Amino acid sequence: MGLTQDLLKLGDRYGARNYKPLPVVLDRGEGAWVWDVDGKKYLDLLSAYSALNFGHSHPELVKVFQAQAAKLALCSRAFQSEELLHFCREMSEFCGMEATLPMNSGTEAIETALKVTRKWGALVKKVAENQANIVVMANNFHGRSITVISFSTEPIYRDHFGPYTPGFRIVPFGDAKALRQACDKNTIGVLLEPIQAEAGILIPSVGYLPEVRKICDEFRCLMILDEIQTGLSRTGREFCFQHESAKPDILVVGKSLGGGLMPVSAILTSRAVIDVIQPGEHGSTFGGNPLASAIARRSLKLLRELKLSERAEEIGRRVQKQLAELKSEKVRIVRGQGALLGIELHPSAGGARQYCEKLAEVGVLCKETHDHVVRIAPPLTIDFNDLHWGIERIIQVLR
């Protein structure tokens, strides 16, 4: 633990303290496994919040990375790149949408979706200037920009970061009646996650997403679906909305699109919506760069070649079955869809953080979310024997 402790002290002295990570300093990764600087091996059951659906350093993606980096990694959007043009076509076809606007981080993609929606509201729906509203959900997590935290209900994300961006209405997640009551003639969009991952793996009742789709149609507003964590096979479908056929007007993707090697995100929508943005009104220096585009293209193909949606469903079945053996008065409920699961503990258990620390000690990396939930989101390429090994240790620690 010598080198680990020395590096943790270094970070504490020179780094910002905007994270409270587990006391682990990682050095390398392969598949579902990582090693720290002292050589200890861990099973990664967090997957960088679903950014590592393909696992660490997938050889096919590393191969593409190396080849494209040696060829052309970046060019200004003042010019086009072949990789970007192919990516936009392949991404649009993959999602069943007409157009793709690439960015880098998930937060950037959310901001892009909000800007496009506001411009659509002004030019197409013709809502009076500065009168438009977008309805969002309580307990949402869409990033940490000033605009996004303006409609957060989590004090740690919001407090002392005002003044806040206006134009948003907050309703309870999963409550279609409240959503309908919040909409009016000036509502231009409804933004939501199909499953609220950061809020503790909160899953709405069956029929909710189709009802949201119906309400958006009634009020002629855009349904904006944040599938940054839930998309690209994580829940057992290529996109979570496909479980109930509730296709959005704007689909926001990211995380695992970059294959665990690059930040890649995008919004997908129709030509009628995307064409409200004209040259100079929105952009990104790195968004859609050739290196990111090449990796994203290979990620989309690899997702289907490896049948990751089917694997996610099987992971979910196996984890749920194994956790059914967990008999502990600490556990309130286990919930999830596909390979996105959460073990919610009773408040009397003292919070999930201590159990994640104990799991790290026995070689399993998880992360608490919303204080009382242990999140399980392994790489979708994980070996099932390794998965069972990790879940067994979770059971032992929670007992």
WONOR-V855367 format. One record per residue. N is the residue number from 1. RES is the residue in three letters. PSI is psi as a letter, one per 40 degrees, with the letter a starting at -180 (* if undefined). Layout:
N;RES;PSI
N;RES;PSI
//
This chain:
1;MET;e
2;GLY;d
3;LEU;d
4;THR;d
5;GLN;d
6;ASP;d
7;LEU;d
8;LEU;d
9;LYS;d
10;LEU;d
11;GLY;d
12;ASP;d
13;ARG;d
14;TYR;e
15;GLY;i
16;ALA;i
17;ARG;f
18;ASN;e
19;TYR;i
20;LYS;g
21;PRO;i
22;LEU;i
23;PRO;g
24;VAL;h
25;VAL;h
26;LEU;i
27;ASP;d
28;ARG;i
29;GLY;i
30;GLU;h
31;GLY;b
32;ALA;e
33;TRP;i
34;VAL;i
35;TRP;h
36;ASP;i
37;VAL;e
38;ASP;e
39;GLY;e
40;LYS;i
41;LYS;h
42;TYR;i
43;LEU;h
44;ASP;h
45;LEU;f
46;LEU;d
47;SER;f
48;ALA;f
49;TYR;f
50;SER;e
51;ALA;e
52;LEU;f
53;ASN;d
54;PHE;e
55;GLY;a
56;HIS;h
57;SER;f
58;HIS;h
59;PRO;d
60;GLU;d
61;LEU;d
62;VAL;d
63;LYS;d
64;VAL;d
65;PHE;d
66;GLN;d
67;ALA;d
68;GLN;d
69;ALA;d
70;ALA;e
71;LYS;d
72;LEU;h
73;ALA;d
74;LEU;h
75;CYS;i
76;SER;i
77;ARG;e
78;ALA;e
79;PHE;i
80;GLN;i
81;SER;i
82;GLU;d
83;GLU;d
84;LEU;d
85;LEU;d
86;HIS;d
87;PHE;d
88;CYS;d
89;ARG;d
90;GLU;d
91;MET;d
92;SER;d
93;GLU;d
94;PHE;d
95;CYS;e
96;GLY;f
97;MET;i
98;GLU;d
99;ALA;i
100;THR;h
101;LEU;h
102;PRO;i
103;MET;a
104;ASN;c
105;SER;i
106;GLY;d
107;THR;d
108;GLU;d
109;ALA;d
110;ILE;d
111;GLU;d
112;THR;d
113;ALA;d
114;LEU;d
115;LYS;d
116;VAL;d
117;THR;d
118;ARG;d
119;LYS;d
120;TRP;d
121;GLY;d
122;ALA;d
123;LEU;d
124;VAL;d
125;LYS;d
126;LYS;f
127;VAL;i
128;ALA;i
129;GLU;h
130;ASN;e
131;GLN;e
132;ALA;i
133;ASN;i
134;ILE;h
135;VAL;h
136;VAL;i
137;MET;i
138;ALA;i
139;ASN;e
140;ASN;i
141;PHE;h
142;HIS;e
143;GLY;a
144;ARG;f
145;SER;i
146;ILE;d
147;THR;d
148;VAL;d
149;ILE;e
150;SER;d
151;PHE;f
152;SER;i
153;THR;e
154;GLU;h
155;PRO;d
156;ILE;d
157;TYR;d
158;ARG;d
159;ASP;h
160;HIS;e
161;PHE;e
162;GLY;i
163;PRO;i
164;TYR;i
165;THR;h
166;PRO;i
167;GLY;e
168;PHE;i
169;ARG;h
170;ILE;h
171;VAL;i
172;PRO;h
173;PHE;h
174;GLY;e
175;ASP;g
176;ALA;d
177;LYS;d
178;ALA;d
179;LEU;d
180;ARG;d
181;GLN;d
182;ALA;e
183;CYS;i
184;ASP;a
185;LYS;e
186;ASN;e
187;THR;h
188;ILE;e
189;GLY;i
190;VAL;h
191;LEU;h
192;LEU;i
193;GLU;i
194;PRO;d
195;ILE;h
196;GLN;g
197;ALA;d
198;GLU;d
199;ALA;e
200;GLY;f
201;ILE;f
202;LEU;h
203;ILE;h
204;PRO;i
205;SER;i
206;VAL;h
207;GLY;e
208;TYR;d
209;LEU;d
210;PRO;d
211;GLU;d
212;VAL;d
213;ARG;d
214;LYS;d
215;ILE;d
216;CYS;d
217;ASP;d
218;GLU;d
219;PHE;e
220;ARG;f
221;CYS;i
222;LEU;h
223;MET;h
224;ILE;h
225;LEU;h
226;ASP;h
227;GLU;f
228;ILE;d
229;GLN;d
230;THR;e
231;GLY;i
232;LEU;f
233;SER;e
234;ARG;d
235;THR;e
236;GLY;e
237;ARG;i
238;GLU;d
239;PHE;i
240;CYS;d
241;PHE;e
242;GLN;e
243;HIS;d
244;GLU;e
245;SER;f
246;ALA;g
247;LYS;h
248;PRO;i
249;ASP;d
250;ILE;h
251;LEU;h
252;VAL;h
253;VAL;i
254;GLY;a
255;LYS;b
256;SER;e
257;LEU;d
258;GLY;e
259;GLY;e
260;GLY;e
261;LEU;d
262;MET;i
263;PRO;h
264;VAL;h
265;SER;i
266;ALA;i
267;ILE;i
268;LEU;h
269;THR;a
270;SER;i
271;ARG;d
272;ALA;d
273;VAL;d
274;ILE;d
275;ASP;e
276;VAL;e
277;ILE;h
278;GLN;i
279;PRO;h
280;GLY;e
281;GLU;e
282;HIS;i
283;GLY;a
284;SER;h
285;THR;d
286;PHE;e
287;GLY;h
288;GLY;f
289;ASN;i
290;PRO;d
291;LEU;d
292;ALA;d
293;SER;d
294;ALA;d
295;ILE;d
296;ALA;d
297;ARG;d
298;ARG;d
299;SER;d
300;LEU;d
301;LYS;d
302;LEU;d
303;LEU;d
304;ARG;d
305;GLU;d
306;LEU;e
307;LYS;f
308;LEU;d
309;SER;d
310;GLU;d
311;ARG;d
312;ALA;d
313;GLU;d
314;GLU;d
315;ILE;d
316;GLY;d
317;ARG;d
318;ARG;d
319;VAL;d
320;GLN;d
321;LYS;d
322;GLN;d
323;LEU;e
324;ALA;d
325;GLU;e
326;LEU;h
327;LYS;g
328;SER;h
329;GLU;e
330;LYS;d
331;VAL;h
332;ARG;d
333;ILE;i
334;VAL;h
335;ARG;i
336;GLY;i
337;GLN;h
338;GLY;b
339;ALA;f
340;LEU;h
341;LEU;i
342;GLY;h
343;ILE;h
344;GLU;h
345;LEU;i
346;HIS;i
347;PRO;d
348;SER;e
349;ALA;e
350;GLY;e
351;GLY;i
352;ALA;e
353;ARG;d
354;GLN;d
355;TYR;d
356;CYS;d
357;GLU;d
358;LYS;d
359;LEU;d
360;ALA;d
361;GLU;d
362;VAL;e
363;GLY;f
364;VAL;h
365;LEU;h
366;CYS;i
367;LYS;h
368;GLU;i
369;THR;i
370;HIS;f
371;ASP;d
372;HIS;e
373;VAL;h
374;VAL;h
375;ARG;h
376;ILE;h
377;ALA;g
378;PRO;i
379;PRO;i
380;LEU;e
381;THR;e
382;ILE;i
383;ASP;h
384;PHE;d
385;ASN;d
386;ASP;d
387;LEU;d
388;HIS;d
389;TRP;d
390;GLY;d
391;ILE;d
392;GLU;d
393;ARG;d
394;ILE;d
395;ILE;d
396;GLN;d
397;VAL;d
398;LEU;d
399;ARG;*
//
